[in-house]
């Protein structure tokens, strides 16, 4: 298991894109993001994680 969870592989850079693979029992998906898109996604994930943490019982 990676530090991102059982189904999320380590992101990597390839030909100027940020690649991310997510797998589940049905298969896997790979996405390629521009560096700016990856930064925005990272910020959004932090915000969403903070919201989820605030909802914990």
C-alpha positions in Angstrom: 0.0 0.0 0.0 1.3 3.5 -0.8 1.3 6.4 1.5 -1.7 7.7 -0.5 -3.9 4.6 0.2 -4.3 1.1 -1.1 -5.5 2.1 -4.6 -3.5 5.2 -5.4 0.0 4.9 -6.9 2.8 7.4 -6.4 2.4 10.3 -8.9 5.2 10.8 -11.3 6.4 13.3 -14.0 6.5 12.2 -17.6 7.0 14.5 -20.7 5.9 17.6 -18.8 2.8 16.1 -17.3 2.0 14.8 -13.8 0.7 11.2 -14.1 -1.5 9.6 -11.5 -2.8 6.0 -11.5 -5.8 5.0 -9.4 -6.9 1.3 -9.3 -9.9 -0.6 -8.0 -11.3 -4.1 -8.4 -12.7 -3.1 -11.9 -9.3 -1.9 -13.2 -7.3 1.2 -13.2 -7.3 4.7 -14.6 -4.4 7.0 -15.4 -4.6 10.7 -15.8 -2.1 13.2 -17.0 -2.3 16.7 -15.5 -0.4 19.9 -16.4 1.8 21.1 -13.5 -0.8 24.0 -12.8 -3.7 21.5 -12.8 -1.8 19.3 -10.4 -1.1 22.2 -8.1 -4.8 23.2 -8.1 -5.8 19.6 -7.4 -3.4 19.4 -4.5 -4.8 22.6 -3.0 -8.4 21.3 -3.4 -7.5 18.0 -1.8 -6.1 19.8 1.2 -9.3 21.9 1.6 -11.5 18.8 1.2 -9.4 16.9 3.7 -9.8 19.7 6.2 -13.6 19.6 5.7 -13.7 15.9 6.1 -11.6 16.0 9.3 -14.0 18.6 10.7 -16.9 16.2 10.1 -15.3 13.3 12.1 -17.3 12.3 15.2 
